[in-house]
Amino acid sequence: MSFLPAVHHGEVNACLVSSEHQRIVTCGSDRLLRVIDMETLTELFSKDIQHEILCVGALNGAVVTGDKEGYLRVWDMDIGQVAAQLQAHTGPVSCLNTRVKGAVLSGGQDRCVKLWKPHH
C-alpha cells in the first residue's frame, strides 16, 4: 500500500484518481488544490485557490471542482489553470457527479440540484 502523508495542512475535503492522466487530485480546508503523479507519487502542482474546494470530479480529461463560494470550475490538468467557471449555486457546492455523460450534476447548500452540460 502507498500513501501520501500530510498532503494538506488541514482536513482533506475530496480526492480522486484521474485514470486518463494517471494523477491523484486532492483538495482541502487549506484551500489547496494538489495534483500528484500516481506512478511516482511526486507533486505535479499545488495551487492556493483562495477559497475552499469542497468536491472534485473528472470530466473529459479535465478536473471539475465545486467550492464554498458556489462556483464550479473546470481545470486544465496539463497547465494547472482554470479553463472555465460557472456560478452554480447561491451557497457552497456540497457535491458533484461527473458520471453523467458529457455533463456535471451538482448539489449545493442552497438545496438545489443542477445538471450542467458544457458547450463543446
Summary of the structure (lengths in Angstrom):
residues: 120
radius of gyration: 13.6
end to end distance: 39.0
largest distance: 40.4
contacts: 355
relative contact order: 0.15
helix: 0%
strand: 54%
